[in-house]
Amino acid sequence: MSAITFDTHKFIRKLEEAGFDPRQAEAVAAACREAQGEAELATKRDIERLEAKLETRFERQEGELRLNRWRLGLMLAGVVSLILKAFS
C-alpha cells in the first residue's frame, strides 16, 4: 500500500488555534501519524491497479468458459450421434 501524505505542521497549527497547547498539539499529531502508519489504507491508485488485475482475470475466465461451452457442445453432439447410430 502507498503512503498517505499528512501535513503535521498544518495539523498542529489547527490544534493550537482550537486551544491545544503546543505540547498537546504535537502529541496528538504524533499519535495520528503513528496510527496512520499502522493503518493499511488503500489509495485510489491501489484500487485502480486491483481493478485492472481483476478485469484481466475476468476476461481470461470468460475465454475459458466460452471454450468449455464449445467443448461441451461437441461432446454432446458426439454422444447424440452415437445414440442415434445405435437406434438406427
N, C-alpha and C positions, 0 to 999 in steps of 0.2 A: 504494500500500500504506500501511497505517496504521503509526504508530509504536508500538513496544512499550515500555511503561514499565519502568524499571530503577532500583532504589533503590541508587545508588552508595555512599551513606553506610553503609548496612547491609552492603553487599558489602565495603567497606574494613574495617569493624569485624570481620567474619568472617575476613578475611585476616590482620588483626593478631592475632586470637585464635589463629590457626593458626601464628603465628610469624613472619609477614612484618613487616619494619619499616615505619613509616608511609609512607616514600617509595616502597618497593617496592609496597605495597598500593595507593597512589594511581596508580602507573604501570600496574599490572595493570588497575585499574578503568578508567583512561582508554583502554587498549588494547581492553578489552571493549566499552566504549561506542562507540569508533570502528568496531570490527568489526561491531557490531550495526547501526550506521548504514549501513554499506556493504551489509549483507545485505538482500535483499529477501524478507522473511518475510511470509507471508500470515496474517492474523488470522482468527479464527472468523467475524467479520463479513464479511471479504473473500470467504471461501469461501461463505457464505450468499448474498451478492449474486451470485456467479458461478453458483451452483446455480439461483437464481431466473431468471437470464438464459437458462441452458441449458434449463430447463424450459419457458420461454416459446417458445424456438426449436424445441424438440422438438414442442410442441403445434401450432405453425404447420406444421411439416413433416408431421405426421400428418394434418392437414387437407388439405394439398396432395396427399398420397398417396391419400387417400380420394377426392378429386375426380378425380385421374388414373385411378383404378380405374374410376370411373363412365364417364369419357370413353372409356377403352379398351373397356369393355363395350359401350357404344353403337356405337363404330366396328366392333367385331367383329360385333355384331348386324346392322349395315348391310351389311357385307361378306358375311355368310352369306345375308342376304336377297337380295342381288344374285346370288350364286352359285346359289341355289335358283331364282330367277326365270329365270336363263339356261338352266338344265337342265329347266325345266318346259314 
